[in-house]
Amino acid sequence: MRTGKKLWQSRKERKEWARRLQSEDPGLEVVHPHAAGIDVGNSAHYVAVRPDRDPEPVRRFECFTADLHHLADWLESCGVKTVAMQSTGVYWIPLYEILEDRGFEVYLVNARHTKNLPGRKSDVQESQWLLKLHTYGLLNNSFQPPTEIRTLRTYWRQRAEHVRGAATCVQRMQKALTQMNLQLANVISDLSGVTGQKIVRAIVAGERDPRKLAAHSDPRIHASQDEIAKSLEGNWRVELVFVLQQEVDMYDTYQRRIAECDQQLQKHLATFVDKTNQGQPPSPGGKSKKKKKPTQNAPAFDLSRELERISGVDLTRIDGIEVMVAQTVLSEVGLDMGRCVSQKVS
C-alpha cells in the first residue's frame, strides 16, 4: 500500500509541476533570460522569443538560406543570445551552422526529452514550449564536436558506407559461386583476398579450366592446388556469371570511392595541429613500440601515425583499440574527450 501511495503522490506532484510550468509564473529561476526556442521543420522553422522582445514573438521562416540569415538577423534584433532547437532529422544542420557562425549559443536538444511533456499542440506552441523550458534551464545540450571534427566525421562515415557496400558485393559474389556449386569458400578464407579476387576475375574473363584457375592461388594459401581445382568444378550458368561480372564491377567502383575518401581524409588530417611532444617528455617505451599488423579495410596512408600526430598520444596502445576504432572515436567525439563527459553525443 505504501508503494501505491508513493506512486499517487509522484503523479500528483508531476501534474502540479506541469501546471505551474505552463503558467506565466512557474516559480522557477530564470537561467537564460535572452533565450529563443525553434521548432525545426523540413520546409519551415517556427521561432519564439519572449513577448517583451517583439510585438510578434513567434515568427515563421522558410528553410532557404536567405531566410535562415533573416532568422538570425531577427534574433539579433531581439537581443537573443542562446537558442534551443530540436535535432530533427538533418533539417537542423544548416540552421545550426548559421546560428553558430553568428555567435549564438545553440542548444541542440534531443526530441525524446521533450516529446512527452505537456503543452505542445502546434508548431507555434512547440516553439514557445522550447523557449519556456530553455529559459528555466530545463533542457540539456547535446554534444557537438568542433567544425573540423564534424568535417572529419563526414568523410569517415561516407567511407564506412562504401566499405559496407564493398562487403555486400563480396557476399553476392560468394552467393553466385555457390549457386554454380563452385565451393571456393571451403578452401580459401576470404574471397576479397588476393587469391579469391584473381580466381573470380579469371572466371569473369572466361576461364573455365579448374587447373588454370587454381594456378592463381597465392603460395600462402594452406589448401593445395588440387583441392582448389576440385572446388572449382561446377555448372557455369551464363546468368550467374553475368551477376558475378556486375558484382566485380560494383566492387571495383566501391574501391575507387574508398580511395577518394582516403585522399580527402589524409588532406583534412594534414590541417590539424601537430601535438606530438609539445613540451612533454616522450611516452615511456615509445622506441620499443611493437609494429602492429595492418588492419583490414584501413586507409592506404599511415592513419595510425596521423592520429598520434594530431592527438599527441598513440591510442592504439590501449588494449582492444586498433587504428580503425581509434579513428572512429576521434571522428565522433573529437580530440577534447572531456567535453562529452557531461553531454550526450547527438
Buried (B, 14 or more C-beta within 10 A) or exposed (E): EEEEEEEEEEEEEEEEBBEEBEEEEBEBEEEBEBBBBBBBBEEBBBBBBBEEBBEEBBBBBBBEEEBBEBBBEBBEEBBBBBBBBBBBEEBBEEBBBBBBEBEBBBBBBBEEBBEEEEBBEEBBBBBBBBBBBBBBEBBBBBBBBEEBBBBBBBBBEBBBEBBEBBBBBBEBBBBBBBBBEBBBBEBBEEBBBBBBBBBBBBBBEEBEEBEEBBBBBEEEBEBEBEBBBBBBEBEEBEEBBEBBBBBBEBBBBBBEBBEBBBEBBBEBBEEBEEBBEEEEEEBEEEEEEEEEEEBEBBBEEBBBEBBBBBBBBBBBBEEEBBBBBBBBBBBBBBBEEEBBEEEEEB
